[in-house]
Each structure stands twice: as structure tokens, then as C-alpha cells.
Amino acid sequence: MTRPIRIEPRFESWQAAARALLRDEVPPEAVDWLERLAGGPVEPPAAPVADASGHRVPRRFVDMARQVAGHPAPGRWALLYRVLWRIVHEDHELLQREADADVSGLLQMEKAVRSAAPFVPPAASIPDLQQAAKACTGCDLYRHATQTVFGRGPQASRLALVGEQPGDQEDRQGLPFVGPAGQVLDRALGEVGLRREELYLTNVVKHFKFVATGKRRLHQTPQEPEMLACRPWLEAELQAVHPEVLVCLGATAARAVFGPAFRLMKQRGLFLPTRWTARTMATLHPSAVLRAPDAEGQERLYGLLKQDLATAVDALRIDLA
């Protein structure tokens, strides 16, 4: 008799369920993977995936699973868990055996999903990544955007800030945070003793997503497939910069870094560990300040943004005087 496991059709939901199944030693043939709508019952969280000998799952598998999660095939979840089970219980080097039927199936799915990965040069510097990103067609957002808007700042920056996507002015100028939200950010940075020249500023998505209304271009929030497609650029940027402190600006950036369960207003300002640094936090996006309905609301939200940036500065032991 199989055990039905209901998950949302996203990597993080499958990952949490797979961890729990591994912990309980449930073999692949005993699992029936079912997709559910968002908001349904959630599988219980579990400890990080490890086999009985303490060997962790290769990073290559995690990256592959994240990519394959974007494939439409219903059988992808069962295939992912079967390969995970075999890596943990049979062969830690399984992914190197590309002739294996399961591994071959995963590789084919991985290649079929739209991604920036083929455009990202390995172990590249920030200038090399900036140049390579100009040619990226890893998702359809490039078709209507003016240009790629890549991150800016010194590669040796101790602090990195990650937003959602470029806006109208960023798309026109080719630089991050140069529109109204950027002005709010500059003001807050200055008041906590920082200049943008000291930071690395980037976005989860590198092309402007919008809907045209007359002469105006109205911002649209990027969807998960678009964020997933663009993720290799963010991974490469953070690997190159290797910041001591990483700050996510807004809910979209926070969920891209921490996962979909992250709740911005409940968890903002708190340092949490990520694969890039033990000191990763989220705060409000500067555009949230601008969207507040009145001056009082704007001042309150601006105060929260400034407070969280001050926490990041304090973690770096920067003199605020």
C-alpha cells in the first residue's frame, strides 16, 4: 500500500516532504506523489537530508532538483525522490552515471526547462557576469525589456542587497535602483552611514516585467518560473561577491532566498543562515514605502526599513557616527 504525499508544485514543498520521508526510511515505491493547491495541508518539516552515515546530498542534485521542479511532467516528483533515495542508500556518485535511466531522465527534464544556466560562465568575476548577462534569453522577459539590468557594486563588498526586479527607470538606464525606490534606498543608506558605492546591489530577476497601459509601463511581479530561470545569475553573483551580510529587499526577494514559507512582516530584521552567509535578513522593499497610502504610513514603513539596514550595518561593525 502506498503512502499519499500531497505537495504544492514547487521545489521547496517537495524538498520538505522528501526530507521527512527519508527520515522515516520510506522507500520510493511506497510513495504516491500528489500535487495540491496552495493553502492545503503542509507536510511536516524535517532535519537536513543526510544518510545513515552522515553523508549529505551533493549540491549538484539540489540544483538539478530545483530546476526539474519547473518541468510540467507529473512524474517529476517521483523520479526526483527515487534518485534521491538511490544517492542516499546506494550510490553517492549516482549523478555521474549519465547512462543510468533515472539520471538520464532527470537530465532531459533539466535541459527542457527554460533557464539562464547556459549563459552563466563558471566561476566568473562580476564584470564577466555583467557582460555575459547581456546576451541572456533564458526566459521570455528579455523579449520586451529594453536591456538586462545586472547587479552593480564592488566584488569585494561586505554587504549585498537583493531586490525583486528592475523597474521602468532601471530598464531604461540599465542600472539597479535608480528610480523612485532607489532614491528612498539612498536616503535610508545615508542615514545609517552607508553609500551605495560600498555595497553590491542586484535583483532576483534581471529584466523588467511589465504590462503596457498607454504610454505607461506598469510593474508586474515576476512568477516562480521566471525567478527560477534567472536564479543562476543570482547564485553566480553571490558566489563571486561572497558577502558577509546579505539583505533581501521585499517579499519576492526574501522568498527567493529563504523559500515560500518566509513571512516578511513577521521575520524581517532577523538574521537567518543561508548557503551564502550565516547573516542573511530581509526587510521592506523601498517601493513599499512609496506605496503607503499617507505620509504617516510612509514614515512608519521607512522607519522599519532604516531600522533593519542599521541592524545590517551594526553586524558589520561600521561606525554609525
C-alpha positions as CSV (number, residue, x, y, z in Angstrom):
1,M,0.0,0.0,0.0
2,T,1.4,3.4,-1.0
3,R,1.6,6.5,1.2
4,P,-0.1,9.5,-0.5
5,I,2.1,12.7,-0.2
6,R,0.4,15.9,-1.2
7,I,2.7,18.8,-2.1
8,E,2.5,22.2,-3.8
9,P,4.0,22.0,-7.3
10,R,7.2,23.8,-6.2
11,F,10.7,22.6,-5.2
12,E,10.5,23.7,-1.6
13,S,7.3,21.8,-0.9
14,W,8.8,18.6,-2.5
15,Q,12.0,19.1,-0.5
16,A,10.3,19.3,2.8
17,A,8.3,16.2,2.1
18,A,11.3,14.3,0.8
19,R,13.3,15.1,3.9
20,A,10.5,13.8,6.1
21,L,10.2,10.6,4.0
22,L,14.0,10.0,4.2
23,R,13.9,10.5,7.9
24,D,11.2,7.8,8.2
25,E,13.0,5.5,5.8
26,V,10.1,5.4,3.4
27,P,11.2,3.8,0.0
28,P,10.2,5.4,-3.3
29,E,7.9,2.5,-4.3
30,A,5.8,3.2,-1.1
31,V,5.1,6.8,-2.0
32,D,2.3,8.3,-4.2
33,W,3.1,11.9,-5.0
34,L,0.1,14.1,-5.4
35,E,0.0,17.8,-6.3
36,R,-2.3,20.1,-4.2
37,L,-3.3,23.7,-4.5
38,A,-1.5,26.4,-2.4
39,G,-3.0,26.7,1.1
40,G,-3.7,23.0,1.6
41,P,-2.2,20.9,4.5
42,V,1.6,21.2,4.7
43,E,3.9,18.3,5.2
44,P,5.8,18.5,8.5
45,P,9.3,20.0,8.4
46,A,12.3,17.7,8.8
47,A,16.0,17.9,9.5
48,P,18.5,18.4,6.7
49,V,18.8,15.4,4.3
50,A,21.6,13.0,5.3
51,D,22.0,9.3,5.0
52,A,22.7,6.9,7.9
53,S,26.4,7.6,7.6
54,G,26.1,11.3,7.8
55,H,26.8,11.9,4.1
56,R,25.0,14.9,2.7
57,V,23.3,15.1,-0.7
58,P,25.5,16.6,-3.4
59,R,24.8,20.2,-4.2
60,R,24.5,19.2,-7.9
61,F,21.4,17.2,-7.0
62,V,19.8,20.1,-5.1
63,D,20.4,22.4,-8.1
64,M,19.1,19.8,-10.5
65,A,16.0,19.2,-8.4
66,R,15.3,22.9,-8.2
67,Q,15.4,23.1,-11.9
68,V,13.4,20.0,-12.6
69,A,10.7,21.2,-10.3
70,G,9.8,23.7,-13.0
71,H,9.1,20.9,-15.5
72,P,5.4,20.2,-16.2
73,A,5.7,16.4,-16.1
74,P,3.6,15.0,-13.2
75,G,6.1,12.2,-12.7
76,R,9.0,14.5,-11.9
77,W,8.4,14.3,-8.1
78,A,8.6,10.5,-8.0
79,L,11.7,10.5,-10.2
80,L,13.4,13.1,-8.0
81,Y,12.7,11.1,-4.9
82,R,13.8,7.8,-6.5
83,V,17.1,9.4,-7.5
84,L,17.5,11.0,-4.0
85,W,16.8,7.6,-2.3
86,R,19.4,5.9,-4.5
87,I,22.0,8.6,-3.8
88,V,21.5,8.3,-0.1
89,H,21.2,4.5,0.1
90,E,23.0,3.1,-2.9
91,D,25.4,5.3,-4.7
92,H,26.5,8.8,-3.6
93,E,28.1,9.4,-7.0
94,L,25.0,8.3,-9.0
95,L,24.6,11.6,-10.8
96,Q,27.9,10.9,-12.6
97,R,26.4,7.9,-14.3
98,E,24.5,9.7,-17.0
99,A,23.7,6.4,-18.8
100,D,21.5,5.4,-15.8
101,A,17.8,5.5,-16.8
102,D,16.8,7.7,-13.8
103,V,19.7,10.1,-14.1
104,S,19.2,10.4,-17.9
105,G,15.5,11.2,-17.3
106,L,16.4,14.0,-14.8
107,L,19.0,15.4,-17.2
108,Q,16.5,15.5,-20.0
109,M,13.9,17.3,-17.8
110,E,16.6,19.7,-16.6
111,K,17.5,20.7,-20.2
112,A,13.9,21.1,-21.2
113,V,13.2,23.8,-18.5
114,R,14.0,27.4,-19.6
115,S,17.0,28.7,-17.6
116,A,19.8,31.2,-17.7
117,A,22.2,28.5,-16.7
118,P,23.6,28.0,-20.3
119,F,24.5,31.7,-20.4
120,V,26.3,31.8,-17.0
121,P,30.1,31.4,-17.2
122,P,31.5,29.2,-14.5
123,A,33.4,30.8,-11.6
124,A,33.3,34.2,-13.2
125,S,34.0,37.6,-11.9
126,I,31.3,40.2,-11.6
127,P,32.5,42.1,-14.7
128,D,32.4,38.9,-16.7
129,L,29.0,38.0,-15.4
130,Q,27.7,41.5,-16.3
131,Q,29.0,41.1,-19.9
132,A,27.6,37.6,-20.3
133,A,24.2,38.6,-18.9
134,K,23.6,41.0,-21.8
135,A,23.0,38.0,-24.1
136,C,20.7,36.1,-21.8
137,T,17.5,34.8,-23.3
138,G,16.9,32.2,-20.5
139,C,13.2,33.3,-20.1
140,D,10.8,35.4,-22.2
141,L,11.1,38.6,-20.2
142,Y,14.0,39.7,-22.4
143,R,11.7,40.0,-25.4
144,H,10.0,43.2,-24.1
145,A,12.6,44.7,-21.8
146,T,15.0,47.3,-23.0
147,Q,18.0,45.6,-21.7
148,T,19.4,43.3,-19.0
149,V,19.8,45.1,-15.6
150,F,22.6,43.4,-13.8
151,G,24.0,44.0,-10.3
152,R,26.4,46.8,-9.6
153,G,29.0,47.3,-6.9
154,P,32.5,46.2,-5.8
155,Q,33.0,42.5,-5.9
156,A,34.7,42.8,-2.5
157,S,31.6,44.3,-0.9
158,R,30.9,43.1,2.6
159,L,27.2,43.8,2.2
160,A,24.9,42.8,-0.6
161,L,21.3,43.9,-1.2
162,V,18.9,41.9,-3.3
163,G,15.6,43.3,-4.7
164,E,12.9,41.9,-6.8
165,Q,13.4,43.2,-10.4
166,P,14.3,46.3,-12.2
167,G,11.6,49.0,-12.7
168,D,10.9,51.4,-15.5
169,Q,13.8,53.7,-14.9
170,E,16.2,50.8,-14.2
171,D,15.2,49.2,-17.5
172,R,15.8,52.5,-19.4
173,Q,19.2,53.3,-17.7
174,G,20.5,49.7,-17.3
175,L,21.3,50.2,-13.6
176,P,19.6,48.8,-10.4
177,F,17.8,51.1,-8.0
178,V,17.9,54.4,-10.0
179,G,14.2,55.1,-9.9
180,P,12.0,56.5,-7.1
181,A,12.6,53.4,-4.9
182,G,16.3,53.9,-5.4
183,Q,16.0,57.4,-4.0
184,V,14.3,56.1,-0.9
185,L,17.0,53.4,-0.5
186,D,19.8,56.0,-0.9
187,R,18.2,58.2,1.7
188,A,18.0,55.3,4.2
189,L,21.5,54.1,3.4
190,G,22.9,57.6,4.0
191,E,21.1,57.9,7.4
192,V,22.7,54.6,8.6
193,G,26.1,55.7,7.4
194,L,26.4,53.8,4.1
195,R,26.9,54.8,0.5
196,R,25.7,52.6,-2.4
197,E,29.3,52.7,-3.8
198,E,30.2,50.4,-0.8
199,L,27.5,47.8,-1.5
200,Y,26.6,45.3,-4.1
201,L,23.1,45.9,-5.4
202,T,21.2,43.4,-7.5
203,N,17.8,41.9,-8.2
204,V,16.4,38.4,-8.3
205,V,15.2,38.9,-11.9
206,K,17.3,40.9,-14.3
207,H,14.7,42.0,-16.8
208,F,11.7,44.4,-16.3
209,K,8.4,42.6,-16.3
210,F,5.5,45.0,-17.0
211,V,2.2,45.5,-18.7
212,A,1.8,48.4,-21.1
213,T,-1.1,50.8,-20.4
214,G,-1.0,53.6,-22.9
215,K,2.4,55.3,-22.5
216,R,2.9,53.8,-19.1
217,R,4.6,50.5,-18.2
218,L,3.2,49.1,-15.0
219,H,5.2,46.8,-12.9
220,Q,4.2,43.1,-12.7
221,T,5.5,40.7,-10.0
222,P,7.7,38.0,-11.6
223,Q,6.3,34.5,-11.3
224,E,8.2,31.5,-10.0
225,P,9.2,30.1,-13.4
226,E,10.8,33.5,-14.2
227,M,12.6,33.7,-10.9
228,L,13.7,30.1,-11.3
229,A,15.0,30.7,-14.8
230,C,17.0,33.8,-13.6
231,R,18.3,32.2,-10.4
232,P,21.7,31.0,-11.9
233,W,22.6,34.7,-12.2
234,L,21.9,35.4,-8.6
235,E,23.8,32.3,-7.5
236,A,26.8,33.3,-9.6
237,E,26.7,36.9,-8.2
238,L,26.6,35.9,-4.6
239,Q,29.3,33.3,-5.2
240,A,31.5,35.9,-6.6
241,V,30.8,38.6,-4.0
242,H,30.6,36.3,-1.0
243,P,29.1,39.0,1.2
244,E,29.4,38.9,5.0
245,V,25.8,40.2,5.3
246,L,23.0,39.7,2.8
247,V,19.8,41.7,2.9
248,C,16.7,40.8,0.9
249,L,14.6,43.8,-0.1
250,G,10.9,42.9,-0.1
251,A,8.8,39.7,0.0
252,T,9.7,38.4,-3.5
253,A,13.5,38.6,-2.9
254,A,13.0,37.1,0.6
255,R,11.1,34.1,-0.7
256,A,13.6,33.6,-3.5
257,V,16.3,33.3,-0.9
258,F,14.6,31.8,2.1
259,G,11.8,29.8,0.4
260,P,8.0,30.4,0.0
261,A,7.2,29.9,3.7
262,F,9.0,33.1,4.7
263,R,6.8,35.8,6.1
264,L,8.3,39.3,5.7
265,M,6.5,41.3,8.3
266,K,6.9,38.5,10.9
267,Q,10.6,37.7,10.2
268,R,12.0,41.0,8.9
269,G,15.2,42.2,10.7
270,L,16.2,38.8,11.9
271,F,19.4,37.1,10.8
272,L,19.0,33.6,9.4
273,P,21.6,31.3,7.9
274,T,21.7,30.7,4.2
275,R,24.2,28.9,1.9
276,W,25.8,32.3,1.2
277,T,26.2,33.7,4.7
278,A,25.0,33.0,8.3
279,R,23.9,36.6,8.4
280,T,21.0,36.9,5.9
281,M,18.0,39.0,6.7
282,A,15.0,40.5,4.9
283,T,13.5,44.0,5.1
284,L,10.9,46.0,3.3
285,H,11.5,47.0,-0.3
286,P,11.8,50.7,-0.7
287,S,8.9,50.8,-3.1
288,A,6.7,49.6,-0.2
289,V,7.4,53.0,1.5
290,L,6.2,54.8,-1.7
291,R,3.0,52.7,-1.9
292,A,1.9,53.6,1.7
293,P,-1.5,55.5,1.5
294,D,-0.4,58.5,3.5
295,A,2.5,60.3,4.9
296,E,2.2,58.7,8.3
297,G,2.2,55.2,6.8
298,Q,5.2,56.2,4.7
299,E,7.2,57.4,7.7
300,R,6.3,54.2,9.6
301,L,7.5,51.9,6.9
302,Y,10.6,54.0,6.2
303,G,11.4,53.7,9.9
304,L,11.3,49.9,9.6
305,L,13.5,49.8,6.5
306,K,16.0,52.1,8.2
307,Q,16.0,50.1,11.4
308,D,16.7,46.9,9.5
309,L,19.5,48.4,7.5
310,A,21.0,49.8,10.7
311,T,21.0,46.2,12.0
312,A,22.9,45.1,9.0
313,V,25.4,47.9,9.4
314,D,25.8,47.0,13.1
315,A,26.6,43.4,12.1
316,L,29.5,44.7,10.0
317,R,30.7,46.8,12.9
318,I,30.6,50.0,10.8
319,D,30.9,53.2,12.8
320,L,27.5,55.0,12.5
321,A,28.8,58.3,13.8
